[in-house]
Amino acid sequence: MTTTSWLRRTNPDGGLLLFRIRSVPVVLAPSWWIGSIVVTVLYTPMVGQLLPGVDGLGAFALAASFALLLGVSVLLHELGHCVVALRYGLPVRRLRLFLLGGISEVSRSPVKPAQEGMVAAAGPIVSIALAAVFGAAVFLVPDGGALWLLLLEVTLANAAVAVFNLLPGLPLDGGRMLRAAVWGLTGQRSTGTRTAVAGGGVVAVLLLLWALLRQVQGSTDRWLWLGVCVVTAWFVIAGARAELVAEQQRTWPPGLTLAELVRPVLQLPAESPVADALAAAEGRGVVLVRADGVAAGLLDEQEAQRLAAIAPLTPAERAADPIRPDTVLLDSDPGEEIIERVRTTAAWQFLVVDAEGRPAAVLRRQDLKAALSGRRKG
């Protein structure tokens, strides 16, 4: 784990860059400060009630310490997700702490149910372990003191984080575990997603019913619970909806074949004039091949047009997109794998090869996007 001088570092998306773990940035969003201030303000008077002998400054310090330890606990929870995802070879864009907790932004979906389940379970396992460690520490300090209260509250907070995240509804960890289980049983990730989205709806309704119950009971903290439950229910509903939309975007349309989307491929010498290569590329993908038989890349039509306008005799290789392993697709790849590869790879065209490794066609991102949105390429 490599630390950085976070006092002067900011993230392009906003927030402080705390450190990196295996090149993954850990970012503290501005909204985290708001959440921590709210926790401190609300918890300070409670400390005064639980520890009658403490003064105002002591109560504030204890509440601020609780908010800080809660933030550290959430960070460790998300690091659990991050580390397991990286061990499975799943790229993580960043780990971000924000108002409602934290999130590990995994850039590529797990390809197996077991991976999905293990990545999801890692966070709650960390929270349970933290609850056990802090809970054990409670018995090592004198009862009734400030440190005892702090350890007890952090223990309860980690237990609550674990229990809440294990609820079986997306986007919670329990929802991801439910999706993995249904996916494993049915062989269909989409079925698991729909089941876990429904679970997310149930979780949101239960949260609102709990808030309503507190209102009916007239409890002193009823307005606090109302705010917390409404915001959390909104978070669950929005997250579940986003998961459903994402699943629909990664599902291959019934009846669609890869052959309907790809463009025929043409092989040209890499030293061909760029103007000639551009003319030959009309409606086709072009593989530029050097004299030694090694592919120089796929013709980038926009770059080729730019070069042809100023120097039409320039070798076409100057306008080649390199062919990388992640931009090569097998014509036998399942549709969902093709969608996932295109979604997670920074490229606008992909070389499709047959079982013998020979160029068979070119798939362009725009054509796949059009097909997934109900259109076809012209």
N, C-alpha and C positions, 0 to 999 in steps of 0.2 A: 504494500500500500504506500503510495507516494503522496506526501502532503504538499501543499502550496502555501504561499504567503497570501492567505485569503483576505487580508485587510485591504489589499489593493486590487483584487481580482473580481470581475463581474462576469456573468454569463450573458451571451448575446440575447437570450430569451428573457433576461431579467433575473435578478437575484445574485447572491454571493456564491462563488465557487469555493466550497470548503476544502475539498481535496479530490483526488482521483483514485479509483481502485481499478487496476488493470486497464487504464486509459478511460474508464467510465467516469464522467464528471458527476460529483455529488453537489447539488445546488440547493441553496436555501432561498426559497421564493419570498418576496416581500410580504405575502399574506401570512407566512409563518409567524412573523413578528406580531401581527394583529391577533392571531390565535393565542399566542403566548401571553400577550398583554391581557386579553380577555380572561384566560385561565387564572392569571395572577390576581386580577381585580376581583374575580368572583370567589377565589379560594381564600383570599386574605381574611375576610370576616369570618369564614368558617373556621380558620385556624384559631381566631380569637375565642370562638365558642368551644372548640375542642381542647384548647390550652388556655384556661382562664388567666393564668399568671403571665402570659406573654404580652409584651407591649406592642404598639402598632408597628414599629420598625422591625421587630422580630417576626411578627406575623407576615409582614410583607416579604421579608427575606426568605422565610420558609416557603411561602407561596411561589416566589420566583424560582427557588431551587426545585420545587416540584415541577413547574413548567419546563425548566431546563432538562431535568431528568426524564420527563415525559417525551420531550423532543429527541433526546438521545435514544430512548427506548424505541421510538418509531423509526429512527434511523437504523438501528440494529435490526429491526424487523424487516425493513426494506433491503438491507444488505444481505439478509438471508436469501431473499428472492434473487437478488443480483448475482450472488456467488454461485448459486445452483444453476441459474440460467447460463452463466459463463462456462461452467463445467460441462454443460451439455452442448457447448458451441453456439449458443444463441446470443447474438449481439445485443448489447444493452446500450441504448442511445444515451441515457442519463438516469440518475436517481435524483428525484426532486422531493423536497419537503415543502409542504404548503399548508394552508389554513386548516384543511380537514384531515391532515395526516401526511402521508407520503405515497410515492408511486415509483416503481421501477419500470422505465419505459423500454420494454423488450421489443427490439426492432423486427424480429421474425418470429412467427408463431411456431410452437413446438410441433414436430411432425408425428409424434407418438403420444398416445394418451398418458403413458407413464411419465413422460417428460413434463407434460402439462400438470399432472397431479403433484409431482415432486417439487416443481418450481413454486406452485401455489402453496403447498404445505410448509415450505421452508420458513415463511414469515411467522405463521402461528406457532411453529415449533420454537423459534427464537423467543417469541413473547412468553410462551409457557416456561421456557428455561429461565428467562429473566424474572418471571414471577416467583419461580422456585428459589432462585438465588437471593432476591430481595426478601422473600418470605423467611428464608433461613436466617438472614441477617437480623430480622425483627426479634428473634429469640436470643440474639447475642448482645443486645443493648438493653439498658434499664427501661422498664415499662413506663409509659406515660410522659416521656420526655419529648423534646422537639425532634431529635434524631429518630426516635422510635416512631413517631407519627409520620415523619417523612418517608421512612422505609415502608411503613404499612400502606400509605397512600400509593406509593409507586408500585408496590406489590399488587394492590387491587387494580390499579390502572393497567398494568400489563396483563393481568388476568382478563380484564374487561376487553382489552384490545384483541386478545386471542379469541375469546368467546364470540365477540361481534364479527370478527373476520371469518370465523368458521360457519357463520350462518349461510345456508345453502342457496345463495342467489348472487348472480353477477351484478356488479363487478367485484364483489368480495372474494376473498380467497376460497371460502367455502363453496361459492358458486363455480369457481374454476375447478375445484376438486370434483364437484358434482358433474360438471361438463366432461371431465376426464373419465369419470366412472361410466357415464352413459355412452360416451364415445367408445370406450373400450368394449362395452357390452354389445353395442349396435354396429360398431364399425363406421359410424357416421358422426363426424364432428358437428355438422349442422344440427343434428338431432340433440346432441348434448348441449349446444348453445341455446336452442329454443327452450329446452327444459330448464336450464339455469337462468335464463331471462325471466321465465315464469316464476321461478323461485325468487328472483330479485323483486318482482312485483309484490309477492307475498310479504317479503321482508319490509318493503316500504309501507304497506298497509298496516302491518303489525306495529311499526314505529309510530304511525299516526294514531292508531288506536291506543297505544300506551300513553301518548301525550294527552289524548282526550280523557283517558281514565284519570290521569293526575289532575286534570282540570276539574273533573266531577268530584274527586275526593277533596279538592280544595287544599292540597298540600302546599306548603310554603315555597317549595321550589318548582311549582307547576309552570310558571312562565319560562323559567330556565329550560325545563324539559321540553316545553312546547317549541322553543327556538331551536334547541339541539335536534329534536326529532324531525322537525320540518326541514331543516337544512340537510340532515343526513338522508331523509327520505328522498329529497330532490337529488342528492348526489347518487343514490342507488338507482333511481329511475333513469336519470340521464346516462349513467354508466352502462346500465343494462341496454338501453336503446342504442348507444354507440356500439356495443358489442354485437347487437343484432344486425345493425347496418354493415359493420365490418364483415360479419359472417356472410351476408348476402353478396358482398363485393368479392369475396374469395370463393364463392360457389360457382362451379362451371355450369352454364345454362344447359338444361336438358336438350338433347338432340344436336347440340353444336359440336362440330369436329374441328380439330386444329387446321385441317386442310382448307376449311372455309375462310380462315383468317390470314393465313400466310401468303406471302408474295413469292413468285418464282425467283430462283436465284440464278445469277449469271456470273461466270468467272471471267475476269479480264486481267491482262498483264498489269502489274503495278506501275509500269513505266508508261502506260497509255496516256495520251494527252487528257487532261482533266475534262476538257470540253467534250471529247468523244465519249468518255466514260459517263458523263452526265447525260448525254443524248441516249446512250444505251440503257440507262437506268430507269427509263420511263416505265413506271408501274412495277418495277422489279427491284430486288436487292442485288447488290453487286459485291462479290468477293474479289478483292484485289490480290493477285498472286505474284510473288517475286520470281525471278528467273530460276532460283534454286528450288522452286516448288513450295516454299513456305508462304502461308497467307500473311499479307501485310495488314489486312483488316477489312472492314466493311466500309463502302463508300458513304461518307457523310454528305448528303446532297446539299445541305445549306452551305457547308464549307466549300464544296465543289462549285456551287454557283458563284460564291464570292471570288474564288480563284479564277474561274473561267471568265469572269467579267474583266479581270485585269491582266491575266496571263494564261490564255486558253491552252497553251502548249505545256504548261506545268505538269509534271508527272502526277497521275491520279493518286499515287501513294501519299502525297502531301495532304490529301483530303480524306485519309483513312481513319476510321474508328478502330482502335486495337480490338482484337478478338480475345477476350479474357475467359477463363473457365466459367465465371458466373454469368457470361452473356451467351453461353452455348446451351441449347435445349435439345433433348432427344425427341424425335417425332413420336416416340412411344410413351413419353412422360404423361402421368395423369394430369387432367385439367387443373385440379386444385394446386398441384405442385408448380405448374406453369404460372398460374396466377400469383402464387406466393413469390416465385423467383422474380417475376417482372415487378411486383410491388416493392420488393426490397432491394432491387439492384438499380443503381444510378446509370441507366442506359436507355436510349430511345429505340434501339433496334437490337434484335437477338438472332443469332445464327441457329437455325434448326438443322440438325444432322440426323442421318439414319443410323441403323444399328452398326454399320461398318465405319462410322465416323465421317462419311462423305456429306458435303453440303447438300441439303435438300430444299431449303426454303429460308426465308427471312420473315420473322415476326416483328411487327412494329408495335410499340406501346399504344399508339393512338388507335390502332385497329382492334386490339384486345379491349381497350377501354370502351370503344364504341359498341363492341359486341356485348359487353357486360351491362351496358346501359340500354340495350335493346335495339341498337342500330348495327348496320353492317358497313364495311368499308366500301368506298366507291371505286 
